[in-house]
Amino acid sequence: MKSVAELIKGHRSIRAYTGQSITTEQLDAILAAAQQAPSSSFLQAVTIIRITDKALREKIMLLAAEQPYITAAAEFLLFCADFHRHQQLVPEAKTGFVEQLLIGATDAAMMGQNALVTAESLGLGGVYIGAVRNHPAEIGDLLGLPDLVIPLFGLCLGYPAQDPQLKPRLPRALVVHENQYQPGNKALVEQYDNEMRAYYAARTSNNKDQGWTSQIRGILSKEARPFMLDYLQQKGFCKK
């Protein structure tokens, strides 16, 4: 059995699945691990919605960039920031703060990672679906999400039907600084660009000639979900 460190360092996003079901015991272990993630001030400001209805999953897939693995995966979990539960318990609760969105998003991310690492330890694979934020209001309507509950990301899980190459990460010196923030090292970025071009050229599917710099230029040269602030405020977040 792999150590936890080996398991994490070997992570690949899995987008093709065999069709084999995940057992009740496996799912219970995954969800139990998710719930054991740290929680800011122990607010536990996250709700996970397991999508088992095929028609509902199909609708979510169409709203989330039509990514077919959403319907093909054995399990699809939707992670939501949730302060509605707190307001129900404490009607006088002061909500609407940006900090609460950060708490919900941070807690959800840690829960999602616990869930995925546990799934991988059981021989499963998965991929996160950030595209649920392409149409958060529509997905929220499908799932009956009340005010103060917003969808953050989905997680597909299943038995892998592919064995993709390990995707290179940024050189550690660009990510880990000591005591003070350090300016970017252009030589290291260029080295990484070349490494990414080699990776994209060699991988078994979706080959392309692109470095990391050109990739982020393409992503950051356009607006990123400009509707999001209005949506968040309509749902009771980020009002102050």
N, C-alpha and C positions, 0 to 999 in steps of 0.2 A: 504493500500500500504506500502511496506517495505521502510525503510529509505535507503539512499545510503550506509551507513555503514553496515546495515544488509544485503543488497544485495551483497556487495563485500565480506563480511565475509562468506556468504553462497555459494560462487562460487564452482561449480563442473564442470569438463569437461564432455560435453555431446557428445556421439558418436553414438547415435541411435535416429532417427527422425521419425515423424509420416507420413511424405509425404505432409503435409499441406504447402501451399505456403506462403511466406512472402509477405505482401502487398507492393505496391509501396510507400505508406505513411510510413510504418515501415522502409523500406530500406532507404528512404530519411532521416529519423530521425537518423538512424545508421550512415550513411555516413556524415551527417552534424555534428554529434558529433565527429566523427573521425577527421574531418577537423578543429575542434576547439581545438584540442590538442596543447600544447605548441610546439614551433619550435625554435631550436637553431639559433640565429641571424636572425630569421624569413626567413630562407632559404627555408623552406617548401620543403625539399628534398626527398619527397616520392610520388610515384605513386601507386594507388590501381587499380588492374585489376580485374574486375568482370567477372568470367568465367561462361557464360550461355550456351555455345555450349556443348552438351552432349558428343560428340565424343572427343572434346578437353579435357573436364574434365576427361574422361576415360583415356586418354593418360597421363595426369598429375598424376592421381591416380596410374597408373602402375609405374611411375618414382618416386613417393613419398611413397615407402615402401608398395605399394598396400593396402593402408588403405581405406576400402570400404566406409567409411562415407564421403569421398571426393565427391563421386558420389551420395550418398544418401541424402546429406544435401540439403536444399532448396536453399541455396546460398553458393557460395565459392568465397572468396575474396583473392587475392594474393597481398601482400604488398611488394613493391620494393623500395630500395634506388635508388634515381634518381638525378644525376647531369648532365644528358644529356640536360635536359630542360634549365639549367642555361648556359651551353656552347652554346646552340643555341642562347640564348638571348645575351650572352656576349662571343663572340668567343675568346677573349683574356683571358678568365677566367683561373686562375691557378688551375689545378685539379691534381689528383693523390695522394693527401695526405692521410695518415692514418686517420687523424682527420676527413676528410670528410666521410669516412666509418662509423666512430663512430657517427657522426651527423645523417647520414641517418638511421642507425640502431636504435639509440635512439628515433628519431622522429617517426619512423615507429612503434616501440614498444608502444609508448604513444598513437598513433592513433589507433592501434589495441585494446589496452585496453579500450579506450573510446568507440570504436565500440562494443566490447563485453559487457561491462557494460550496455550500452544503450539497446542492444538486450535483455539482461537478464531482464531489467526493463520492457520490453514489453512482457514478458512471454516466450521469446525464450531462447535457449541455444546454446552453441558452443564449439569448441575445436580448438586450434592452431595446425598447421601442420608445424613443423620445418623440416620434411623430404623432403620438396621441395629443400633443400640444398643438398640432396643426389646426384641429377643430375641437378645442376643449369644451366649448359651449354645447355643441351638438352631441359629443360623447357624454357630457354631463347630463343632458336631457335623456339620452338613452338609458342611463343608469340611475336616473332619479337623484342626482347629487344635489343636496340642499345648499343654501348659502353657507359659506365658510368651509366648503369641501371642493377641492379642485383636483383633476387628474394631472399627475406629474410625469409618469412613465409607465410603460408596460414591460412585462418580462415573459418571454416565450421560454418554455422548458420542454425537453423531450430527449429521447435517445438519439445521439448523433448519427446522421447518415452521410457525413462528410468528415474529412480530416484536414482542415485548412492549415496553411503555414502560420507560424507565429509572427505576428505583426510587430515590427521594430518600434520601440519607444524612443523618445528624445534622450540624448546623452544625459546622464545623471547630473553632470556639472551645470547643465542649463536649468535643471529643475530643483536641485537641492543646493541652497546657499547657506553660508555660515555667518551668523550674527548680523549681517547686513545684506540688503538686496544687491545683487550684482548685475551689471549691464550684460546684455546678450553677447555671446561670443560668435561672431560671424563665421569663423572657420568651422566651429562645431556645427552650426546650422547648415552650412554648405555640405559638410560631411554627412549629416543626417539626410539632407535632400537627396544626395546620391544613393544612400542606403535605401531610402523609400522608393526611388526610381527602380532600383534593382529588384526590390521586393515586388512591386506592381508588375514588372516585366516578367517575373519568374512564376508568379502564382498561377494556379491552375484555372482560375476563372476571373472574369472582369479585368483582364490585363489593360494597363494604361501606362502612358509615359508622363508621370507626374511626380514632382517632389512635394515635400510637406509645405514649403513656403507657398507654392502655387496653389495648393489645396486650400490653405487658410485664406489666401487672397480671394479665391473664388467664393468662399463662404462668407467672409467678412466684408465683401464689397457690395453687399445688398442688405436690405433691412431684415432683421431677424424677428419674425412674428410681431409686427408693429401693433397688432390688435391686442397684445397680451395685457398691457397695463389697464386698458378699459375693462377687459374681461375680469381681471383680478379684482378691480374695484367694484364691479357689479356683484361679485361673489363675496364681498366683504373684506377683502385683503388690501393691503397697501393704501389705505385711506389716510394714514398718518405715520 
